[in-house]
Amino acid sequence: MSASRLIVPPLDPEPWPTIGDQVVEWLLDNLVHGPGDVLGRPLAITPEIELFLWRAYEVYPKGHELEARRRFKRVVLSRAKGAAKTEIAALLAIAESHPDAPVRCDGFDARGNPVGRGVKDPYIPMLATTEEQVSELGYGTALAILENCRLGNEYVLGLDRIELRDVPGKIVALAGAPAARDGARTTFQHFDETHHYTAARPKGAHATMLLNIPKRRAADPWSLETTTMYSPGEESVAEDSHKYAEAVAEGLIDDPRLYFDHRQAADSHDLKTKGGLRSAIVEAIGDAVAWTDVDGVVSLFADPTNDKNQLRRVWLNQRRRSSRRWMPDDLWEGRADPKRVVEDGAEIVLSFDGSYSRDSTALVAATVEERPHVFVVAAWEKPPNVARWRTPRLEVEQAIADAMDRWTVVELAPDPPGWHHEVEVLEETYGEVVVRFETNQPARMGPAVDMFEQAIRGDVDENGEVVGEPQITHDGDPRLARHVGNAVTKKRGPHTLISKESNDSPLKIDLAVSAVVAYNRARWHAARTPVGNWGPV
C-alpha cells in the first residue's frame, strides 16, 4: 500500500458482493449536486468515490452465516479539503431515507448477485459540533439537494428535520447532545468533520450514537464519519478513529466491521518547489483535481502570513500541528530520560497548578541542579464525557504531603487562582518553603517560558546549529508530553507566554505550566542568585 493511503481492510483479490453499484445508479438517477457552483446540476460521481461506495456497501456472500448483511458497520472517509466529502454523506443520507433506494441487501438472485431494497422506517441523525454548523455541513447539504431536485417533493423539508410524506422515515440534524440520543433507533448516521470533535459533548455524542447501531438488527444500521486530517494531540474523534484503524491494520485489534479510507500527500514531495507542491496537492485531492483550483492552493502556501502546517493538514491531508504550537514533538521527546529515578531526599522544587473542575491539576517537580530533571509527581484530569467532576482536594493535599516527606522540597511554588484558601493552608503548614508564583503575570511567566524553551532547544551558534548540552531532561510522562504538545504561544506585550489555543479548548496545558515554573525555580535555587528580573517573592 502506498504511504499516502491507509485503506483498512485493503482491497481483496476476490471482490466481495456489493450493492454499491445499485446505490450509485439510484443516486445518479434521482439526485443532483449540492451547494456550490454546481448546485442543482445533474449528479456526477468520480471513479474514486464510486469505488468507495462499492466497498461501503459490500455484503456477506451467499452461504455465509451473515449472508446478505452489511460487511462494514463503521465507515470512515478521510480526504483533503474540497473533496466533496460532505456532499457524499448527504447523498447517502437521502438514499438511506428513501423507501425505493437499494441500500440493503434483500438476498441474491438466480445468478448469485445481491438484490437491493429500501429500509423500513429509517431514522438518520446527522451530527455537527455546533448549531451553526448544522446548516453548513451534512444536514444542510442534504436539505439543499432535496430543494433542488424532483425527489424533494416526496419529503417535508425543515431546518432541522426532513420527513417522508407518505411513509415513516426522517433525517434529523443534531448538534452534540449525547443524553438525548441514547434511545435513538438509528438506521444510518453521519458524523461530519470529526477533526472538530474535541470537546466532551460531541465526543460523548459520537460514543453514545455508536452504541445505538446494534439496536435495530433487522435494519442493518451503520455509521459514516467524514473528515479532513486532524491536528495530532487534540484527541479528536478523527484522531481516535485513525489510530484505531492503524491498530486494526497492524493486527493489534480485530475489527472486521471497520472500513477506513484515508488519502494524503506523501511526505516525499519537495514542498519548497512549486512543482513538488503541485504534485503533493494533486496526490492528496485525487479525483477532486477536476474542480480544484490547484494554482490557487499553491498561492496559499506562498503567502508568508499563512500557517504552513495548517495548509498541509487541510490541503495535503497530512497530520500536522498548528505552527502556533509551542514545542515540536520530536524536540520534546529528544530530552526524555525515563530511566532516571530521583532519589529520596534529593533537593527539588515542587510546582502546583490547580483547578477546581474545568481544567486539570498538576504537581510537577524539578531537581535543584544546573541541569534539572523535570518529572510528574501527580496529576488529576477531568475524565472524558463526565459532566460533573471536582478535583479530589484531599488527594492533592496528601500528594503534596507525601512529596514533602519523600524529598527535600526547597520550594513549593503554587499558582494561587482558584486555590487561595488551600494556598493559605499550605503557607501555614510549610512556612517559608511556600512561594507563590502567579503564572498570569506576563512579567514573571514570560522570562520563565523563555528560559524553559531555551533549555529544551539548547544553545545555538551563528549557523543555527545546537551546541553543547540542553539544560534539561524530563521523565517522558505521556501526560506531560500531551500538555506540552497542546500549548500554543501568545504574545503579551514584550513577553511570549504559553496558553490554550482558546479559552474553551478542552486541551489542557496545566502540567506544561507547572513544568515551566518548577524548572525556573529549580535553576534559581541551583544558582542561588535571581534569574531574570526577580528573585524570591
DAZIBEL-V454647 format. One record per backbone hydrogen bond with DSSP energy under -1.0 kcal/mol. CO is the residue of the C=O (numbers start at 0). NH is the residue of the N-H. E is the energy in kcal/mol with one decimal. If there is no record, write none. Layout:
co & nh & e
CO & NH & E
CO & NH & E
//
This chain:
co & nh & e
1 & 4 & -1.8
3 & 263 & -2.7
5 & 261 & -2.2
7 & 259 & -2.9
16 & 58 & -2.8
18 & 22 & -2.1
19 & 23 & -2.6
20 & 24 & -2.1
21 & 25 & -2.2
22 & 26 & -2.5
23 & 27 & -2.5
24 & 28 & -1.9
25 & 29 & -1.5
26 & 30 & -2.5
30 & 42 & -1.1
32 & 39 & -2.2
35 & 38 & -1.5
37 & 40 & -2.4
40 & 32 & -2.3
45 & 49 & -2.6
46 & 50 & -2.3
47 & 51 & -1.9
48 & 52 & -2.6
49 & 53 & -2.3
50 & 54 & -2.2
51 & 55 & -2.7
52 & 56 & -1.5
54 & 57 & -1.8
56 & 18 & -1.8
57 & 70 & -2.7
59 & 67 & -2.4
60 & 63 & -1.8
63 & 66 & -1.9
65 & 68 & -2.4
68 & 59 & -2.4
72 & 222 & -2.6
73 & 258 & -2.4
74 & 224 & -2.7
75 & 260 & -2.6
76 & 226 & -2.0
77 & 262 & -1.6
79 & 82 & -1.3
83 & 87 & -2.0
84 & 88 & -2.1
85 & 89 & -2.3
86 & 90 & -2.6
87 & 91 & -2.2
88 & 92 & -2.3
89 & 93 & -2.0
90 & 94 & -2.3
91 & 95 & -3.2
93 & 97 & -1.2
97 & 100 & -1.1
100 & 102 & -2.1
103 & 116 & -2.0
106 & 114 & -2.6
108 & 111 & -1.9
112 & 108 & -2.8
114 & 105 & -3.9
116 & 102 & -1.1
116 & 103 & -2.0
121 & 169 & -2.1
122 & 186 & -2.6
122 & 187 & -1.2
123 & 171 & -2.4
124 & 189 & -2.1
125 & 173 & -2.6
126 & 191 & -1.7
132 & 136 & -2.5
133 & 139 & -1.7
136 & 140 & -2.2
137 & 141 & -2.3
138 & 142 & -2.5
139 & 143 & -2.1
140 & 144 & -2.3
141 & 145 & -2.2
142 & 146 & -1.9
144 & 147 & -1.1
148 & 151 & -1.5
149 & 152 & -1.9
150 & 153 & -2.0
151 & 154 & -1.7
153 & 164 & -2.5
155 & 162 & -2.2
159 & 172 & -2.0
160 & 157 & -1.2
161 & 170 & -2.7
162 & 155 & -3.5
168 & 163 & -2.1
169 & 123 & -2.2
170 & 161 & -2.9
171 & 125 & -2.4
173 & 127 & -2.0
177 & 180 & -1.5
178 & 181 & -1.1
180 & 183 & -1.9
183 & 185 & -1.2
186 & 221 & -1.1
188 & 223 & -2.5
189 & 126 & -3.1
190 & 225 & -2.5
192 & 195 & -2.2
193 & 237 & -1.6
195 & 197 & -2.1
196 & 236 & -1.2
198 & 202 & -1.8
199 & 203 & -2.7
200 & 204 & -2.6
201 & 205 & -2.4
202 & 206 & -2.3
203 & 207 & -2.6
204 & 208 & -2.7
205 & 209 & -2.0
206 & 210 & -1.2
211 & 214 & -1.8
216 & 219 & -1.2
221 & 188 & -1.5
222 & 74 & -2.4
223 & 190 & -2.5
224 & 76 & -3.1
225 & 192 & -1.1
225 & 193 & -1.2
226 & 78 & -2.0
230 & 233 & -1.6
235 & 239 & -2.4
236 & 240 & -2.9
237 & 241 & -2.3
238 & 242 & -2.5
239 & 243 & -2.2
240 & 244 & -2.5
241 & 245 & -2.4
242 & 246 & -2.1
243 & 247 & -2.1
244 & 248 & -2.7
245 & 249 & -1.9
246 & 251 & -2.2
246 & 252 & -1.2
247 & 250 & -1.3
254 & 257 & -1.4
256 & 72 & -1.9
256 & 73 & -2.1
258 & 75 & -2.6
259 & 7 & -2.6
260 & 77 & -2.9
261 & 5 & -2.0
265 & 268 & -1.1
268 & 270 & -1.2
269 & 272 & -1.4
272 & 276 & -2.4
273 & 277 & -2.5
274 & 278 & -2.2
275 & 279 & -1.9
276 & 280 & -2.4
277 & 281 & -2.7
278 & 282 & -2.3
279 & 283 & -2.2
280 & 284 & -2.3
281 & 285 & -1.4
284 & 287 & -2.1
285 & 288 & -1.9
286 & 289 & -1.8
287 & 290 & -1.6
291 & 293 & -1.6
292 & 296 & -1.9
293 & 297 & -2.5
294 & 298 & -2.0
295 & 299 & -1.1
296 & 300 & -1.3
297 & 301 & -1.2
302 & 305 & -1.6
306 & 310 & -2.2
307 & 311 & -2.3
308 & 312 & -2.2
309 & 313 & -2.4
310 & 314 & -3.0
311 & 317 & -1.8
313 & 80 & -2.9
315 & 264 & -2.3
321 & 324 & -2.1
323 & 488 & -2.1
327 & 331 & -2.1
328 & 332 & -2.8
329 & 333 & -1.6
331 & 334 & -1.5
332 & 335 & -1.5
334 & 473 & -1.6
336 & 339 & -1.5
342 & 345 & -1.9
345 & 407 & -2.1
346 & 367 & -2.3
347 & 409 & -2.2
348 & 365 & -1.9
349 & 412 & -3.0
350 & 363 & -2.1
351 & 414 & -2.2
352 & 361 & -3.0
355 & 390 & -3.1
360 & 379 & -2.6
361 & 352 & -2.1
362 & 376 & -2.7
362 & 377 & -1.7
363 & 350 & -3.2
364 & 374 & -2.5
365 & 348 & -2.4
366 & 368 & -1.2
371 & 472 & -1.7
372 & 366 & -1.7
373 & 474 & -1.4
374 & 364 & -3.0
377 & 362 & -2.6
379 & 360 & -2.7
382 & 385 & -1.2
390 & 392 & -1.6
391 & 395 & -1.8
392 & 396 & -2.7
393 & 397 & -2.2
394 & 398 & -2.5
395 & 399 & -2.2
396 & 400 & -2.3
397 & 401 & -2.7
398 & 402 & -2.0
399 & 403 & -2.4
400 & 404 & -1.9
401 & 405 & -2.2
402 & 406 & -2.5
405 & 344 & -2.1
406 & 408 & -1.1
407 & 347 & -2.3
410 & 349 & -2.8
411 & 434 & -2.3
412 & 351 & -2.2
413 & 436 & -2.6
415 & 418 & -3.0
418 & 422 & -2.8
419 & 423 & -2.2
420 & 424 & -2.1
421 & 425 & -2.5
422 & 426 & -2.4
423 & 427 & -2.1
424 & 428 & -2.3
425 & 429 & -3.2
426 & 430 & -1.6
429 & 432 & -1.2
430 & 433 & -1.8
432 & 411 & -2.7
436 & 438 & -1.0
437 & 440 & -1.5
440 & 443 & -1.7
440 & 444 & -2.9
441 & 445 & -2.5
443 & 447 & -1.0
444 & 448 & -2.5
445 & 449 & -2.3
446 & 450 & -2.4
447 & 451 & -2.2
448 & 452 & -2.7
449 & 453 & -2.5
450 & 454 & -2.1
451 & 455 & -2.0
452 & 456 & -2.7
453 & 457 & -2.5
458 & 466 & -3.2
460 & 463 & -2.1
464 & 460 & -2.7
472 & 373 & -2.8
473 & 336 & -3.6
476 & 480 & -2.4
477 & 481 & -2.1
478 & 482 & -2.1
479 & 483 & -2.7
480 & 484 & -2.4
481 & 485 & -1.6
482 & 486 & -1.1
486 & 325 & -2.6
487 & 498 & -2.3
489 & 496 & -3.2
491 & 494 & -1.9
494 & 491 & -2.9
496 & 489 & -2.2
498 & 487 & -2.6
501 & 504 & -1.6
508 & 512 & -2.2
509 & 513 & -2.4
510 & 514 & -2.1
511 & 515 & -2.1
512 & 516 & -2.1
513 & 517 & -2.9
514 & 518 & -2.5
515 & 519 & -2.4
516 & 520 & -2.5
517 & 521 & -2.1
518 & 522 & -2.4
519 & 523 & -1.7
520 & 524 & -2.3
521 & 525 & -2.3
522 & 526 & -2.1
523 & 527 & -2.2
530 & 533 & -1.1
//
